[in-house]
Amino acid sequence: MSFSTSASASVSTSAATSASSSAAAAAGSTGGFVPVPPARIDLAAAPRGTFDPTDERLRAAATTFERALTASTVEEEEALWTVVIQSCERAGSAEWVPDIASRALGNRGNARSRQGRLAEALDDYNKAIQFAPYAVDPVLNRGVALESLGRFQEAAADYSAVLAVAPNDPAAWNNLGNTQAGMGAWSDAVESYRRASMLAPAFSFAAANYALALYEVGNDNAAIKQMRNLLRKYPEFPDMRAALAVALYAAGLRAESENAWSRVDDGRYRDREWVSEYRRWPPRLVAELAAFLDLKPV
């Protein structure tokens, strides 16, 4: 019996950190600092072949596993992953335990992360990595949780560990760009976002992050061209519509700017705190947004 299905690995979308919460808010909700051991992914340690399909303990765990993947609420999902983990604990030294326990712990970590319980999520990811040092997903997902807490260096180390074994992973490149941006290394972020968008042309947020990073380093023409290209592909992309409006305003193209802004249908882009602390636009664009909203020269 093989387990080929699991919850998806996480990708953070923001140009500087996870769009779900600010680092300060997330840190305040976790209840403490969870130490994170360095990750080194060893693909050669992965189990070969399939597990014994006649093992009733495995069959029961598999049934619960599938139910967790289709749970209707995140709370139900978390509870079902806990059942799978407890099944692994009771099975002891069965050969399938490390692989299934790692998958269940990683997925429970995802469920807890979505509920803002990042300290508990980190604990699950750490255990998942210990059980399966060959697994990529818990390392990537741990990086997202660390990124949400503003622990950019540790998150960058996790993303780099993923890229060491999966150099063509666009999510890892995008997320690495987020951590570089969070640490103010915008030139490095430009390259990471570029790689992510080249590897996955349909990954719109990586391409958007690339545009924002280009703008932050002063490559205005390329940034505006990237924004326009994205809007041709995705006309209802409010992040790029708002960013383009602000960039055009800063360039003195007021009529074009007002036209672009009139098509921004997401009111959050009028909320300076949200744009700065949650979406995490680059500092230059945030300042220019404030000038645009105040109708003052940049």
Buried (B, 14 or more C-beta within 10 A) or exposed (E): BEBEEBBEBBBBBBBBBBBBBBBEBBBEBBEEEBEBEEBEBEEEEEEEEEBEEEBEBBEBBBEBBEBBBEBEEBEBBBBBBBBBBEBBEEBEEBEBBBBBBBBBBBBBBBBBBBBBBBBBBBBBBBBBBBBBBBBBBBBBBBBBBBBBBBBBEBBBBBBBBBBEBBEEBBBBBBBBBBBBBBBEBBEBBBBBBBBBBBBBEEBBBBBBBBBBBBBBBEBBEBBBEBBBEBBEEBEEBBBBBBBBBBBBBBBEBEEBBEEBBEBBEBEBBEBBEBBBBBBBBBBBBBBBBBBBBEEEEB
